[in-house]
């Protein structure tokens, strides 16, 4: 039961981290384009 909760939280953090990573790359590309 405890392991299930840890696994769920880990997956959630992984998804958020991946989304943030893509967002940062997008912003960097846009800034590069502007400059």
PDB file of N, CA, C, O and CB in Angstrom:
ATOM      1  N   UNK A   1       0.837  -1.191   0.000  1.00  0.00           N
ATOM      2  CA  UNK A   1       0.000   0.000   0.000  1.00  0.00           C
ATOM      3  C   UNK A   1       0.881   1.253   0.000  1.00  0.00           C
ATOM      4  O   UNK A   1       0.651   2.180  -0.776  1.00  0.00           O
ATOM      5  CB  UNK A   1      -0.952  -0.001   1.223  1.00  0.00           C
ATOM      6  N   UNK A   2       1.877   1.273   0.865  1.00  0.00           N
ATOM      7  CA  UNK A   2       2.783   2.416   0.948  1.00  0.00           C
ATOM      8  C   UNK A   2       3.584   2.542  -0.355  1.00  0.00           C
ATOM      9  O   UNK A   2       3.795   3.644  -0.862  1.00  0.00           O
ATOM     10  CB  UNK A   2       3.740   2.271   2.167  1.00  0.00           C
ATOM     11  N   UNK A   3       4.023   1.398  -0.886  1.00  0.00           N
ATOM     12  CA  UNK A   3       4.809   1.406  -2.112  1.00  0.00           C
ATOM     13  C   UNK A   3       3.974   1.933  -3.280  1.00  0.00           C
ATOM     14  O   UNK A   3       4.488   2.640  -4.147  1.00  0.00           O
ATOM     15  CB  UNK A   3       5.335  -0.006  -2.422  1.00  0.00           C
ATOM     16  N   UNK A   4       2.687   1.585  -3.296  1.00  0.00           N
ATOM     17  CA  UNK A   4       1.800   2.055  -4.366  1.00  0.00           C
ATOM     18  C   UNK A   4       1.738   3.580  -4.371  1.00  0.00           C
ATOM     19  O   UNK A   4       1.796   4.213  -5.425  1.00  0.00           O
ATOM     20  CB  UNK A   4       0.379   1.461  -4.199  1.00  0.00           C
ATOM     21  N   UNK A   5       1.620   4.163  -3.171  1.00  0.00           N
ATOM     22  CA  UNK A   5       1.539   5.625  -3.045  1.00  0.00           C
ATOM     23  C   UNK A   5       2.844   6.263  -3.521  1.00  0.00           C
ATOM     24  O   UNK A   5       2.824   7.261  -4.242  1.00  0.00           O
ATOM     25  CB  UNK A   5       1.240   6.038  -1.575  1.00  0.00           C
ATOM     26  N   UNK A   6       3.985   5.680  -3.114  1.00  0.00           N
ATOM     27  CA  UNK A   6       5.293   6.216  -3.521  1.00  0.00           C
ATOM     28  C   UNK A   6       5.426   6.153  -5.040  1.00  0.00           C
ATOM     29  O   UNK A   6       5.909   7.100  -5.660  1.00  0.00           O
ATOM     30  CB  UNK A   6       6.453   5.428  -2.842  1.00  0.00           C
ATOM     31  N   UNK A   7       5.001   5.047  -5.637  1.00  0.00           N
ATOM     32  CA  UNK A   7       5.090   4.873  -7.084  1.00  0.00           C
ATOM     33  C   UNK A   7       4.241   5.916  -7.797  1.00  0.00           C
ATOM     34  O   UNK A   7       4.665   6.483  -8.804  1.00  0.00           O
ATOM     35  CB  UNK A   7       4.648   3.457  -7.489  1.00  0.00           C
ATOM     36  N   UNK A   8       3.034   6.172  -7.275  1.00  0.00           N
ATOM     37  CA  UNK A   8       2.133   7.161  -7.881  1.00  0.00           C
ATOM     38  C   UNK A   8       2.754   8.548  -7.818  1.00  0.00           C
ATOM     39  O   UNK A   8       2.737   9.284  -8.805  1.00  0.00           O
ATOM     40  CB  UNK A   8       0.758   7.159  -7.172  1.00  0.00           C
ATOM     41  N   UNK A   9       3.302   8.908  -6.662  1.00  0.00           N
ATOM     42  CA  UNK A   9       3.925  10.230  -6.499  1.00  0.00           C
ATOM     43  C   UNK A   9       5.129  10.353  -7.436  1.00  0.00           C
ATOM     44  O   UNK A   9       5.333  11.399  -8.052  1.00  0.00           O
ATOM     45  CB  UNK A   9       4.362  10.462  -5.017  1.00  0.00           C
ATOM     46  N   UNK A  10       5.927   9.285  -7.544  1.00  0.00           N
ATOM     47  CA  UNK A  10       7.106   9.292  -8.402  1.00  0.00           C
ATOM     48  C   UNK A  10       6.713   9.515  -9.860  1.00  0.00           C
ATOM     49  O   UNK A  10       7.340  10.305 -10.567  1.00  0.00           O
ATOM     50  CB  UNK A  10       7.882   7.977  -8.257  1.00  0.00           C
ATOM     51  N   UNK A  11       5.666   8.810 -10.305  1.00  0.00           N
ATOM     52  CA  UNK A  11       5.195   8.973 -11.685  1.00  0.00           C
ATOM     53  C   UNK A  11       4.715  10.395 -11.918  1.00  0.00           C
ATOM     54  O   UNK A  11       4.983  10.977 -12.970  1.00  0.00           O
ATOM     55  CB  UNK A  11       4.066   7.975 -11.997  1.00  0.00           C
ATOM     56  N   UNK A  12       4.004  10.961 -10.941  1.00  0.00           N
ATOM     57  CA  UNK A  12       3.481  12.324 -11.064  1.00  0.00           C
ATOM     58  C   UNK A  12       4.639  13.315 -11.204  1.00  0.00           C
ATOM     59  O   UNK A  12       4.611  14.194 -12.065  1.00  0.00           O
ATOM     60  CB  UNK A  12       2.599  12.688  -9.836  1.00  0.00           C
ATOM     61  N   UNK A  13       5.654  13.165 -10.353  1.00  0.00           N
ATOM     62  CA  UNK A  13       6.813  14.067 -10.399  1.00  0.00           C
ATOM     63  C   UNK A  13       7.538  13.925 -11.736  1.00  0.00           C
ATOM     64  O   UNK A  13       7.993  14.915 -12.309  1.00  0.00           O
ATOM     65  CB  UNK A  13       7.785  13.773  -9.225  1.00  0.00           C
ATOM     66  N   UNK A  14       7.644  12.698 -12.226  1.00  0.00           N
ATOM     67  CA  UNK A  14       8.325  12.445 -13.494  1.00  0.00           C
ATOM     68  C   UNK A  14       7.588  13.150 -14.629  1.00  0.00           C
ATOM     69  O   UNK A  14       8.214  13.762 -15.495  1.00  0.00           O
ATOM     70  CB  UNK A  14       8.423  10.926 -13.772  1.00  0.00           C
ATOM     71  N   UNK A  15       6.248  13.063 -14.623  1.00  0.00           N
ATOM     72  CA  UNK A  15       5.449  13.710 -15.663  1.00  0.00           C
ATOM     73  C   UNK A  15       5.612  15.221 -15.595  1.00  0.00           C
ATOM     74  O   UNK A  15       5.774  15.881 -16.622  1.00  0.00           O
ATOM     75  CB  UNK A  15       3.966  13.328 -15.526  1.00  0.00           C
ATOM     76  N   UNK A  16       5.570  15.770 -14.377  1.00  0.00           N
ATOM     77  CA  UNK A  16       5.717  17.222 -14.203  1.00  0.00           C
ATOM     78  C   UNK A  16       7.105  17.659 -14.666  1.00  0.00           C
ATOM     79  O   UNK A  16       7.247  18.678 -15.341  1.00  0.00           O
ATOM     80  CB  UNK A  16       5.486  17.629 -12.716  1.00  0.00           C
ATOM     81  N   UNK A  17       8.127  16.884 -14.299  1.00  0.00           N
ATOM     82  CA  UNK A  17       9.491  17.221 -14.680  1.00  0.00           C
ATOM     83  C   UNK A  17       9.658  17.202 -16.197  1.00  0.00           C
ATOM     84  O   UNK A  17      10.314  18.079 -16.758  1.00  0.00           O
ATOM     85  CB  UNK A  17      10.477  16.254 -14.029  1.00  0.00           C
ATOM     86  N   UNK A  18       9.068  16.208 -16.864  1.00  0.00           N
ATOM     87  CA  UNK A  18       9.165  16.106 -18.320  1.00  0.00           C
ATOM     88  C   UNK A  18       8.471  17.297 -18.978  1.00  0.00           C
ATOM     89  O   UNK A  18       8.980  17.872 -19.940  1.00  0.00           O
ATOM     90  CB  UNK A  18       8.546  14.777 -18.817  1.00  0.00           C
ATOM     91  N   UNK A  19       7.293  17.662 -18.442  1.00  0.00           N
ATOM     92  CA  UNK A  19       6.539  18.798 -18.982  1.00  0.00           C
ATOM     93  C   UNK A  19       7.337  20.083 -18.814  1.00  0.00           C
ATOM     94  O   UNK A  19       7.424  20.888 -19.741  1.00  0.00           O
ATOM     95  CB  UNK A  19       5.163  18.926 -18.287  1.00  0.00           C
ATOM     96  N   UNK A  20       7.924  20.280 -17.628  1.00  0.00           N
ATOM     97  CA  UNK A  20       8.714  21.489 -17.364  1.00  0.00           C
ATOM     98  C   UNK A  20       9.934  21.527 -18.283  1.00  0.00           C
ATOM     99  O   UNK A  20      10.298  22.589 -18.788  1.00  0.00           O
ATOM    100  CB  UNK A  20       9.157  21.544 -15.875  1.00  0.00           C
ATOM    101  N   UNK A  21      10.567  20.373 -18.500  1.00  0.00           N
ATOM    102  CA  UNK A  21      11.742  20.292 -19.367  1.00  0.00           C
ATOM    103  C   UNK A  21      11.391  20.737 -20.780  1.00  0.00           C
ATOM    104  O   UNK A  21      12.125  21.515 -21.390  1.00  0.00           O
ATOM    105  CB  UNK A  21      12.306  18.861 -19.383  1.00  0.00           C
ATOM    106  N   UNK A  22      10.261  20.240 -21.305  1.00  0.00           N
ATOM    107  CA  UNK A  22       9.823  20.618 -22.649  1.00  0.00           C
ATOM    108  C   UNK A  22       9.495  22.103 -22.705  1.00  0.00           C
ATOM    109  O   UNK A  22       9.803  22.779 -23.686  1.00  0.00           O
ATOM    110  CB  UNK A  22       8.601  19.786 -23.076  1.00  0.00           C
ATOM    111  N   UNK A  23       8.869  22.604 -21.649  1.00  0.00           N
ATOM    112  CA  UNK A  23       8.488  24.016 -21.594  1.00  0.00           C
ATOM    113  C   UNK A  23       9.733  24.897 -21.627  1.00  0.00           C
ATOM    114  O   UNK A  23       9.765  25.907 -22.329  1.00  0.00           O
ATOM    115  CB  UNK A  23       7.653  24.310 -20.325  1.00  0.00           C
ATOM    116  N   UNK A  24      10.757  24.514 -20.865  1.00  0.00           N
ATOM    117  CA  UNK A  24      12.007  25.297 -20.814  1.00  0.00           C
ATOM    118  C   UNK A  24      12.665  25.306 -22.198  1.00  0.00           C
ATOM    119  O   UNK A  24      13.150  26.345 -22.646  1.00  0.00           O
ATOM    120  CB  UNK A  24      12.994  24.709 -19.744  1.00  0.00           C
ATOM    121  N   UNK A  25      12.681  24.169 -22.865  1.00  0.00           N
ATOM    122  CA  UNK A  25      13.283  24.095 -24.203  1.00  0.00           C
ATOM    123  C   UNK A  25      12.517  25.007 -25.162  1.00  0.00           C
ATOM    124  O   UNK A  25      13.119  25.710 -25.973  1.00  0.00           O
ATOM    125  CB  UNK A  25      13.285  22.627 -24.732  1.00  0.00           C
ATOM    126  N   UNK A  26      11.184  24.991 -25.063  1.00  0.00           N
ATOM    127  CA  UNK A  26      10.358  25.836 -25.922  1.00  0.00           C
ATOM    128  C   UNK A  26      10.678  27.304 -25.683  1.00  0.00           C
ATOM    129  O   UNK A  26      10.867  28.066 -26.632  1.00  0.00           O
ATOM    130  CB  UNK A  26       8.863  25.566 -25.676  1.00  0.00           C
ATOM    131  N   UNK A  27      10.739  27.698 -24.423  1.00  0.00           N
ATOM    132  CA  UNK A  27      11.023  29.098 -24.080  1.00  0.00           C
ATOM    133  C   UNK A  27      12.412  29.492 -24.571  1.00  0.00           C
ATOM    134  O   UNK A  27      12.595  30.587 -25.102  1.00  0.00           O
ATOM    135  CB  UNK A  27      10.913  29.321 -22.551  1.00  0.00           C
ATOM    136  N   UNK A  28      13.382  28.612 -24.397  1.00  0.00           N
ATOM    137  CA  UNK A  28      14.751  28.898 -24.836  1.00  0.00           C
ATOM    138  C   UNK A  28      14.782  29.108 -26.345  1.00  0.00           C
ATOM    139  O   UNK A  28      15.424  30.038 -26.833  1.00  0.00           O
ATOM    140  CB  UNK A  28      15.710  27.752 -24.433  1.00  0.00           C
ATOM    141  N   UNK A  29      14.086  28.241 -27.084  1.00  0.00           N
ATOM    142  CA  UNK A  29      14.044  28.369 -28.542  1.00  0.00           C
ATOM    143  C   UNK A  29      13.417  29.702 -28.940  1.00  0.00           C
ATOM    144  O   UNK A  29      13.910  30.375 -29.845  1.00  0.00           O
ATOM    145  CB  UNK A  29      13.257  27.199 -29.169  1.00  0.00           C
ATOM    146  N   UNK A  30      12.336  30.082 -28.270  1.00  0.00           N
ATOM    147  CA  UNK A  30      11.656  31.338 -28.595  1.00  0.00           C
ATOM    148  C   UNK A  30      12.555  32.528 -28.292  1.00  0.00           C
ATOM    149  O   UNK A  30      12.605  33.482 -29.068  1.00  0.00           O
ATOM    150  CB  UNK A  30      10.337  31.457 -27.816  1.00  0.00           C
ATOM    151  N   UNK A  31      13.263  32.480 -27.169  1.00  0.00           N
ATOM    152  CA  UNK A  31      14.162  33.571 -26.807  1.00  0.00           C
ATOM    153  C   UNK A  31      15.300  33.669 -27.820  1.00  0.00           C
ATOM    154  O   UNK A  31      15.700  34.765 -28.212  1.00  0.00           O
ATOM    155  CB  UNK A  31      14.721  33.368 -25.381  1.00  0.00           C
ATOM    156  N   UNK A  32      15.817  32.518 -28.239  1.00  0.00           N
ATOM    157  CA  UNK A  32      16.896  32.475 -29.225  1.00  0.00           C
ATOM    158  C   UNK A  32      16.404  33.089 -30.531  1.00  0.00           C
ATOM    159  O   UNK A  32      17.126  33.839 -31.189  1.00  0.00           O
ATOM    160  CB  UNK A  32      17.388  31.015 -29.453  1.00  0.00           C
ATOM    161  N   UNK A  33      15.179  32.764 -30.893  1.00  0.00           N
ATOM    162  CA  UNK A  33      14.589  33.268 -32.128  1.00  0.00           C
ATOM    163  C   UNK A  33      14.443  34.794 -32.060  1.00  0.00           C
ATOM    164  O   UNK A  33      14.712  35.497 -33.034  1.00  0.00           O
ATOM    165  CB  UNK A  33      13.213  32.600 -32.385  1.00  0.00           C
ATOM    166  N   UNK A  34      14.016  35.288 -30.901  1.00  0.00           N
ATOM    167  CA  UNK A  34      13.853  36.732 -30.716  1.00  0.00           C
ATOM    168  C   UNK A  34      15.197  37.446 -30.792  1.00  0.00           C
ATOM    169  O   UNK A  34      15.307  38.520 -31.382  1.00  0.00           O
ATOM    170  CB  UNK A  34      13.174  37.029 -29.371  1.00  0.00           C
ATOM    171  N   UNK A  35      16.220  36.838 -30.187  1.00  0.00           N
ATOM    172  CA  UNK A  35      17.544  37.450 -30.201  1.00  0.00           C
ATOM    173  C   UNK A  35      18.204  37.200 -31.559  1.00  0.00           C
ATOM    174  O   UNK A  35      19.333  37.633 -31.786  1.00  0.00           O
ATOM    175  CB  UNK A  35      18.427  36.892 -29.046  1.00  0.00           C
TER     176      UNK A  35
END
